Amino acid sequence: MSLNKNTFFILLVFLQVFLPSVSHAGDWKFRARETYDQFRIFDGPSESKYSGLSNAFNFWKEEPFDLSYGLVIGPLIGGAKAEDSTGLYVDRVKLYFLGAEAKYFYYENFGLFSRAGIYYDYLDLSRSRWRDGLGLYIAVGYEFNISGVGVSLESGLRRSDLSQGVVLQALSFALGVHFYEF
């Protein structure tokens, strides 16, 4: 039996909402965030622009509103569509990544944070074309604590140096919802 990406996403939401022992903050936890990404892909002098919804899933050690660090994978759903007809590749691309991230809150009980990550990136251009390489991400954001529910807003920049001289730059806007026990 194969598990398609929509089924996996529904199971993850189920875990977050209905199994508090798994989803509440403190120690090792699963976290998810939805992003809107704007990609610029440079291949020599040529540039293509793509945008679309995506996501990232963390499994990390978390101290609420202090420091979190661990693994990240993405996306399981989503992808970016070409913004114009001059795309170098195809009408739709997807950036897969696996790596490590850290999230640090600057002040106790104040939601201002930064996030940094390093990844192995795999840019899927079509069924037979892809580029891979190293990616870096840095972001700033603010997380509101509303009766034990954290609502996190963030914006970040990504740069990936991929094979065959391809460079990806991205601007990301993210939304995360986290359930905490205090």
Backbone bond lengths (Angstrom), bond angles and torsions (degrees), N, CA, C in turn:
res aa  C-N    CA-C-N  psi(-1)  N-CA   C-N-CA  omega(-1)  CA-C   N-CA-C  phi
1 M - - - 1.456 - - 1.513 108.62 -
2 S 1.321 117.40 125.75 1.457 119.86 178.37 1.522 109.79 -94.98
3 L 1.325 114.78 150.35 1.452 122.06 -179.06 1.516 107.76 -107.86
4 N 1.341 117.09 106.63 1.467 117.88 -178.89 1.521 110.42 -76.68
5 K 1.332 116.71 167.58 1.453 121.00 -172.52 1.523 112.84 -67.16
6 N 1.313 119.84 -32.57 1.464 120.85 177.88 1.521 111.22 -67.81
7 T 1.332 117.38 -40.67 1.455 121.36 177.26 1.517 110.35 -63.06
8 F 1.337 117.61 -42.34 1.462 121.23 178.50 1.523 110.80 -61.12
9 F 1.329 118.22 -43.43 1.458 121.62 -179.85 1.530 110.38 -62.87
10 I 1.331 118.24 -42.58 1.458 121.66 178.54 1.524 110.52 -63.25
11 L 1.327 117.61 -40.65 1.467 120.35 177.32 1.529 111.63 -64.00
12 L 1.322 117.20 -39.62 1.462 120.21 178.87 1.528 111.16 -64.22
13 V 1.329 117.62 -43.28 1.464 120.86 176.84 1.531 109.60 -62.35
14 F 1.327 117.37 -41.92 1.463 121.27 177.67 1.526 110.74 -57.86
15 L 1.326 117.11 -45.69 1.462 120.50 178.61 1.522 111.74 -61.44
16 Q 1.320 117.18 -43.32 1.460 121.01 -178.85 1.523 112.25 -63.76
17 V 1.329 117.17 -38.15 1.457 120.45 -174.44 1.533 112.64 -89.43
18 F 1.333 117.59 -41.61 1.454 120.24 -169.56 1.528 115.67 -102.94
19 L 1.312 118.11 -9.21 1.462 119.56 177.85 1.530 109.80 -121.43
20 P 1.325 117.58 78.02 1.460 120.64 -174.73 1.521 113.93 -57.57
21 S 1.325 118.80 -30.18 1.456 119.82 -179.94 1.521 111.84 -63.93
22 V 1.320 117.74 -24.44 1.459 121.61 177.80 1.519 111.00 -89.23
23 S 1.330 117.14 -37.54 1.452 119.24 -169.28 1.520 114.93 -95.70
24 H 1.321 120.23 -13.55 1.458 119.79 -179.56 1.517 110.93 -74.06
25 A 1.319 115.01 147.19 1.460 120.81 -175.05 1.520 111.47 -72.26
26 G 1.312 115.47 161.24 1.454 123.66 -177.27 1.506 108.32 111.08
27 D 1.320 117.90 123.34 1.455 124.76 -176.94 1.526 111.17 69.45
28 W 1.356 117.85 -146.63 1.475 122.00 -176.30 1.516 109.81 -85.62
29 K 1.333 116.17 126.07 1.468 121.72 -175.88 1.516 111.00 -139.92
30 F 1.330 115.50 160.18 1.460 123.34 170.06 1.521 107.94 -93.75
31 R 1.318 116.28 137.95 1.456 122.40 176.42 1.523 108.63 -138.07
32 A 1.322 116.42 150.61 1.465 121.29 179.26 1.523 108.93 -135.81
33 R 1.326 115.25 150.00 1.458 120.00 172.95 1.526 108.93 -142.94
34 E 1.304 114.67 143.79 1.457 121.95 176.27 1.517 107.73 -96.85
35 T 1.327 117.03 140.75 1.453 120.42 -179.06 1.525 111.15 -130.37
36 Y 1.309 114.25 152.65 1.456 121.85 167.01 1.525 104.90 -112.21
37 D 1.326 117.37 119.68 1.459 122.32 -175.04 1.517 111.12 -113.99
38 Q 1.327 115.15 141.42 1.462 122.51 171.38 1.524 106.84 -117.75
39 F 1.338 116.39 109.85 1.465 122.26 -178.10 1.526 110.79 -95.64
40 R 1.319 115.42 141.80 1.458 122.71 165.95 1.527 105.53 -122.92
41 I 1.322 116.28 120.40 1.462 121.59 -177.54 1.521 108.02 -112.43
42 F 1.335 114.90 121.80 1.459 121.52 -179.38 1.517 109.25 -106.71
43 D 1.316 116.18 127.17 1.462 122.43 176.24 1.524 105.94 -128.35
44 G 1.341 115.28 89.77 1.460 119.87 -172.90 1.518 108.49 68.87
45 P 1.327 118.04 -131.53 1.463 119.95 -179.25 1.530 113.38 -81.21
46 S 1.316 117.67 -8.63 1.466 121.71 -176.98 1.524 111.15 -88.19
47 E 1.333 115.55 148.91 1.461 121.99 179.15 1.519 109.63 -135.72
48 S 1.357 115.24 138.49 1.459 121.71 173.98 1.515 108.36 -125.03
49 K 1.321 115.87 147.33 1.463 121.30 179.37 1.518 109.53 -118.71
50 Y 1.329 115.31 134.54 1.460 122.73 178.50 1.523 108.35 -135.63
51 S 1.324 117.57 152.92 1.460 121.17 175.03 1.521 109.42 -151.11
52 G 1.349 115.17 153.70 1.447 119.66 178.35 1.516 112.69 168.72
53 L 1.331 115.55 177.11 1.463 122.87 -179.95 1.518 110.54 -86.59
54 S 1.315 115.28 146.14 1.457 121.65 178.54 1.525 108.20 -151.98
55 N 1.329 117.25 -166.61 1.459 120.66 -179.46 1.518 110.26 -159.40
56 A 1.317 115.14 168.60 1.462 122.56 174.74 1.515 108.10 -143.47
57 F 1.329 115.94 144.67 1.457 121.93 179.93 1.521 108.70 -123.69
58 N 1.335 115.92 126.78 1.457 121.68 178.43 1.517 110.53 -106.32
59 F 1.326 115.67 144.46 1.466 122.85 164.09 1.506 103.93 -125.80
60 W 1.343 115.94 107.62 1.459 118.47 -171.92 1.506 113.13 -151.56
61 K 1.322 113.57 166.55 1.468 121.44 175.60 1.515 106.92 -83.80
62 E 1.314 115.66 124.35 1.457 120.24 -171.60 1.516 112.02 -126.38
63 E 1.313 115.46 129.19 1.452 123.42 167.27 1.528 105.30 -113.64
64 P 1.334 117.82 110.75 1.464 120.43 -172.39 1.533 113.05 -53.52
65 F 1.306 115.36 131.23 1.455 123.88 177.43 1.520 112.75 56.47
66 D 1.349 116.25 33.40 1.460 121.64 175.97 1.529 109.46 -138.05
67 L 1.334 117.62 -85.51 1.456 121.93 -176.68 1.526 109.53 -143.53
68 S 1.328 115.54 136.50 1.464 122.16 175.05 1.521 107.54 -134.54
69 Y 1.340 116.52 144.02 1.460 120.71 178.22 1.521 109.23 -156.30
70 G 1.344 115.12 148.91 1.455 119.70 178.94 1.516 112.05 160.57
71 L 1.319 115.21 -151.55 1.461 122.80 -174.14 1.526 111.57 -92.86
72 V 1.333 114.89 153.60 1.459 121.44 175.84 1.524 108.53 -140.08
73 I 1.338 115.28 144.83 1.458 121.94 176.33 1.523 107.95 -140.36
74 G 1.306 116.31 148.34 1.457 118.40 177.31 1.507 110.32 -174.93
75 P 1.278 118.59 170.34 1.457 124.27 -25.25 1.514 109.99 -87.46
76 L 1.289 115.23 162.78 1.457 119.53 173.37 1.520 110.40 -100.63
77 I 1.310 115.76 -27.63 1.456 120.26 171.71 1.522 107.03 -133.19
78 G 1.305 117.18 167.36 1.457 120.72 177.05 1.511 112.03 104.10
79 G 1.303 114.35 -174.00 1.449 123.01 -178.71 1.509 108.58 157.39
80 A 1.305 117.36 169.55 1.459 121.18 -176.63 1.524 109.85 -118.88
81 K 1.314 116.26 138.88 1.461 122.70 178.54 1.520 109.49 -101.78
82 A 1.323 116.30 151.20 1.459 121.80 178.15 1.523 109.13 -63.72
83 E 1.340 115.54 138.69 1.458 119.93 179.01 1.525 112.58 -86.20
84 D 1.320 117.26 -16.62 1.457 120.20 177.78 1.523 108.99 -147.73
85 S 1.294 117.15 175.26 1.469 120.92 -175.88 1.522 112.58 -84.40
86 T 1.339 118.01 2.00 1.460 120.26 -178.17 1.522 112.08 -96.23
87 G 1.327 117.49 19.15 1.460 120.65 -179.16 1.520 111.93 -56.92
88 L 1.327 115.94 139.76 1.462 120.51 -179.71 1.518 112.01 -69.15
89 Y 1.308 116.64 -29.19 1.451 119.67 -167.46 1.517 111.59 -113.91
90 V 1.299 116.01 -93.39 1.458 122.11 -175.30 1.522 108.77 -132.35
91 D 1.318 116.43 -179.29 1.462 120.41 -179.92 1.526 112.59 -74.08
92 R 1.344 116.92 -21.27 1.468 120.23 -175.42 1.528 109.38 -142.20
93 V 1.350 116.70 136.96 1.458 122.10 175.56 1.525 108.40 -128.30
94 K 1.328 115.65 160.66 1.457 120.81 175.98 1.517 108.12 -139.27
95 L 1.332 116.09 130.69 1.456 122.18 177.90 1.521 108.78 -102.28
96 Y 1.335 116.29 111.32 1.466 121.90 174.52 1.518 107.86 -93.15
97 F 1.334 117.20 145.50 1.460 119.60 178.59 1.521 110.91 -149.86
98 L 1.323 114.15 152.54 1.456 123.36 176.90 1.514 106.34 -143.44
99 G 1.322 117.25 129.72 1.455 118.20 -177.84 1.512 113.77 -174.75
100 A 1.330 114.80 -155.08 1.464 122.81 -177.59 1.523 108.23 -124.76
101 E 1.340 115.29 142.30 1.459 121.23 178.40 1.518 109.98 -135.64
102 A 1.326 114.70 156.57 1.463 122.24 172.00 1.520 107.76 -136.26
103 K 1.322 115.72 142.63 1.465 122.44 178.63 1.523 106.82 -128.15
104 Y 1.333 116.11 125.59 1.461 121.63 -175.10 1.523 110.51 -125.95
105 F 1.335 116.54 127.73 1.462 122.45 175.33 1.525 108.26 -93.08
106 Y 1.330 116.29 132.51 1.464 121.27 -173.60 1.520 113.90 -75.61
107 Y 1.319 117.57 -35.59 1.453 121.04 -177.73 1.521 109.28 -131.00
108 E 1.333 116.57 139.85 1.457 120.36 178.04 1.522 109.58 -64.77
109 N 1.307 116.18 136.34 1.462 124.12 179.96 1.524 113.81 61.99
110 F 1.329 116.71 22.28 1.463 121.57 173.64 1.511 105.90 -134.13
111 G 1.313 118.69 129.37 1.451 122.45 -164.98 1.508 119.16 -80.18
112 L 1.333 120.32 8.18 1.456 121.51 -179.50 1.528 110.26 -72.25
113 F 1.351 117.14 127.17 1.464 120.36 -177.81 1.512 111.30 -141.49
114 S 1.326 114.56 166.42 1.469 121.43 169.42 1.523 107.41 -128.72
115 R 1.325 114.88 155.51 1.465 121.85 179.78 1.530 107.01 -133.31
116 A 1.314 116.42 138.77 1.464 121.20 175.51 1.519 107.98 -135.07
117 G 1.338 115.86 147.75 1.454 119.91 -179.66 1.506 111.72 -151.02
118 I 1.335 114.16 154.96 1.457 122.58 173.46 1.525 106.64 -130.40
119 Y 1.362 116.23 135.92 1.450 120.27 -168.82 1.522 112.31 -139.88
120 Y 1.326 114.74 157.56 1.447 122.03 160.37 1.519 104.42 -93.22
121 D 1.332 117.36 118.96 1.465 122.50 -177.88 1.521 110.50 -106.17
122 Y 1.318 114.63 143.60 1.460 122.71 178.49 1.523 106.52 -133.30
123 L 1.322 117.22 107.96 1.452 122.42 -178.65 1.522 108.72 -94.45
124 D 1.327 116.19 111.70 1.461 122.96 -179.65 1.523 108.30 -87.63
125 L 1.328 116.34 111.45 1.459 122.13 -177.34 1.518 111.98 -95.80
126 S 1.299 117.47 -30.03 1.460 123.66 176.34 1.525 106.18 -171.57
127 R 1.283 117.36 -174.87 1.470 119.56 -176.57 1.522 112.89 -63.79
128 S 1.303 117.49 -28.63 1.466 118.78 -176.93 1.526 112.87 -118.06
129 R 1.330 118.36 0.93 1.456 120.87 -178.88 1.512 110.04 -121.80
130 W 1.316 116.62 133.89 1.450 122.24 178.70 1.523 109.26 -156.66
131 R 1.318 115.52 162.13 1.460 123.14 173.42 1.525 106.72 -135.93
132 D 1.332 117.09 145.11 1.455 119.97 178.04 1.519 109.85 -136.69
133 G 1.340 115.30 162.72 1.450 119.81 179.72 1.519 111.58 167.29
134 L 1.314 115.60 -161.22 1.455 123.59 -175.41 1.520 110.24 -97.30
135 G 1.332 116.09 135.82 1.454 121.66 178.40 1.514 111.75 -126.62
136 L 1.333 115.75 148.68 1.459 123.38 176.76 1.529 108.98 -125.55
137 Y 1.328 116.07 148.75 1.461 121.47 -178.89 1.513 108.80 -140.63
138 I 1.332 116.98 137.50 1.458 122.01 173.36 1.517 107.78 -139.19
139 A 1.338 116.26 137.54 1.459 120.60 -175.17 1.522 110.31 -146.63
140 V 1.314 114.96 159.98 1.457 122.62 171.11 1.513 107.33 -128.57
141 G 1.334 115.59 153.35 1.453 118.52 -179.47 1.506 112.04 -165.95
142 Y 1.315 114.09 -177.37 1.462 121.57 178.54 1.518 107.82 -140.09
143 E 1.328 116.45 135.09 1.460 121.70 178.32 1.518 109.29 -117.58
144 F 1.332 115.11 125.40 1.452 122.37 178.15 1.524 108.53 -93.97
145 N 1.335 117.40 135.85 1.455 121.76 174.77 1.516 107.96 -102.19
146 I 1.331 116.52 111.54 1.454 122.07 -178.30 1.520 107.84 -117.75
147 S 1.335 116.63 95.65 1.468 123.46 179.19 1.521 112.49 51.66
148 G 1.324 117.48 47.18 1.455 121.84 177.25 1.513 115.18 86.70
149 V 1.334 117.31 2.78 1.462 121.84 175.92 1.524 107.18 -112.89
150 G 1.311 116.30 122.14 1.455 120.87 177.94 1.514 110.15 -94.18
151 V 1.325 116.36 126.64 1.460 122.67 175.05 1.522 106.34 -112.25
152 S 1.310 115.64 116.23 1.456 122.33 -172.08 1.520 110.96 -111.65
153 L 1.332 116.43 127.24 1.460 123.27 175.06 1.517 107.43 -115.98
154 E 1.327 117.05 134.45 1.467 119.70 -177.18 1.519 110.74 -149.56
155 S 1.324 115.01 152.64 1.464 120.72 171.63 1.515 107.82 -133.55
156 G 1.333 115.69 142.88 1.452 119.21 -174.37 1.519 113.04 -150.21
157 L 1.334 113.66 168.37 1.457 122.84 177.75 1.513 109.31 -120.21
158 R 1.332 115.82 138.77 1.458 122.49 178.34 1.521 108.27 -125.32
159 R 1.325 115.05 142.28 1.465 121.08 172.08 1.509 107.50 -135.32
160 S 1.329 115.27 131.89 1.454 121.49 178.73 1.520 108.47 -129.11
161 D 1.330 115.82 125.60 1.458 121.83 173.05 1.518 106.74 -97.91
162 L 1.327 115.65 109.65 1.455 121.93 -171.05 1.526 111.26 -106.40
163 S 1.319 115.48 171.40 1.467 121.22 -179.13 1.523 111.12 -62.33
164 Q 1.319 114.85 158.60 1.456 124.82 178.45 1.529 112.49 58.87
165 G 1.346 116.78 30.56 1.453 121.88 174.34 1.512 116.03 75.12
166 V 1.320 118.71 11.70 1.463 121.95 179.58 1.529 109.28 -81.98
167 V 1.323 116.18 134.70 1.468 122.51 177.64 1.518 108.16 -120.75
168 L 1.331 115.77 133.39 1.455 121.85 176.75 1.520 108.11 -113.78
169 Q 1.319 116.95 130.87 1.455 122.78 172.03 1.514 106.64 -122.28
170 A 1.340 116.31 139.36 1.463 118.97 -177.47 1.515 110.55 -140.68
171 L 1.307 114.53 146.32 1.447 123.62 170.31 1.517 105.65 -111.99
172 S 1.342 116.98 127.17 1.465 121.46 -175.20 1.523 110.59 -124.41
173 F 1.315 114.96 141.36 1.459 122.63 172.87 1.524 106.41 -122.55
174 A 1.340 117.18 126.32 1.469 120.36 -172.00 1.523 111.73 -124.86
175 L 1.339 114.01 151.95 1.458 123.18 174.41 1.527 107.51 -131.00
176 G 1.330 115.91 127.50 1.461 121.04 176.33 1.521 109.89 -127.35
177 V 1.317 117.34 145.64 1.454 122.80 174.86 1.521 107.01 -125.67
178 H 1.349 116.94 124.12 1.472 122.36 -174.60 1.520 109.41 -126.67
179 F 1.319 115.95 142.67 1.469 121.17 179.34 1.530 108.33 -106.40
180 Y 1.332 116.11 126.68 1.464 121.85 -175.72 1.525 110.98 -119.36
181 E 1.331 115.00 153.87 1.461 122.75 169.58 1.514 107.14 -112.91
182 F 1.297 117.54 124.26 1.480 120.91 177.78 1.496 109.42 -121.93
